[in-house]
Amino acid sequence: MRVDTGTIDWLLSGDPAVEYQVRRDLLGESRPAVQRRIATEGWGARFLTARNEDGSWGNGFYEPKWTSSHYTLLDLRLLELPRDNERARESAWEIAREYKGDDGGVNPPGTIKQSDVCINGMYLSYGCYFGVPQTDLASIVDFVISQHMDDGGFNCRRNRSGARHSSVHSTLSVLEGIAQYQEDGYTYRSGELEQCAAAGREFLLRHRLFKSDRTGKVIHPELLVFAFPPRWKYNVLRALDYFRRVAVPRDARMADALAVVTKKRRSDGRWPMQRAQAGSVHFVMEEARSPSRWNTLIALRVLDHWSVSGPATPVVDSVPP
């Protein structure tokens, strides 16, 4: 889709993390020097500065949301901090070696006995990105595969309360983790993971990315609210960006979700940050109810991937702001 130069200039004037991905994904430019700036300027540098003396963030692996090591590393992966950053690598590797449950998954100590497949999917996203050795990931892969459900997706409550229907939240987190695992060339049980991923994608498509497969109604209005960082929470923009990432051909069942994205585009060509997720944060990247460089970048690359044009005038959205 055509993007006006004013929008591109506005995106490029933001944080180095946004600039890096705009140049790569929208302009087709390779700028490793811009990526290196993420560790020393702006948001990436602020996350790294918040690290504790013992190498953790927050109160350790998973507490509190959203300043724990887990969610900080997930944020740094989304920013695409250089993979060789020693501080991030050390923390990601330590989690794989020090926070394993009896079932092989990474598991916050003192909370639940059973590992959470959503947490483990997110862990694969940043653990693989920061180069955790395959030997340390093997039990996590085993655990994730063991949690695959008959309907094709995943649900973090399957091994805790016997959930029988997959969750879009858990499914997408695991799909993103599998994608990172595959992109980074890990081989252990990779064929089985791809089968899980294919079934998970079909699960989401069967729900048209946000609708009940039985009634056709919206599963929950929050699935249509664009927040960044998404953390464990699903939204249709995040889902479409995943399908773009793994180069899934356009499917008619994506049409409703793509329409949601185009309708949220403002008259100035930008997308808003609709809502901030409640919880403790190191700092605010973008204010809620304001134009969002992150959401604009992601929406533009999603629509460009499937050659979808947005509306010329603003559309009144029935989804809560």
C-alpha angles and dihedrals in degrees: 000000000000116000121196117239091239091063092047092049090050091051093048091051091063133081118325089246091060093041091052094053093042091054092047101039104031104026101031093233127144108218111166090165089062091050091052089057090064090078094051106032139047125342098353092053091048092053091049092048090054091063116119123239090255091057097257132108126228111347095331137280102354112000133124113015116258106007099055123114090257097057094036091055090046089053091048090052090052089051087050096232107191108281093231094061102132097210094054094041093051093052095045092049093047092055092055091050103038106032107053121135125216088264092058098252125117106263134180107243120245097017115079131355094220120067118242114240092208091057090047092050090052090046091056088054094060100022092059092041091056093046106253107180117259092239089063092047098049097087090046090054090048090052094047093051090048089058097054109125131220093247090060102257141076137255125190089217096058094095095034109045104003101257111193101192125058123246121232088218095055094038095055093045090054093044090054090049092050090049091054091047091053095043091054094053102248111159109187107120089338093148092056091047090053090053089052090048094050091050091046092052090050090050091056093044091049085060092046083241094287112023136090111259088216105045104016090230124133108275092219130342091233089070086071095050114098114220128164129237089034094193107178095339121106126225131166094246091056090047093050090048089055092052089049091049094055092042098240110175115249112277126199088233090067092063097092092049092048089051090054090055095049092048092056093059112112125225089258091060095253134116122225131238094240102190143359115226114241116251145078115307135183089230139328114268096188131005119244116253091022131106108282124214090194096053091041092052093047094045093049094050091046094050092042091052092058095031094242120161121216125225119278093224132041117271122216106241121213091202114101112262 
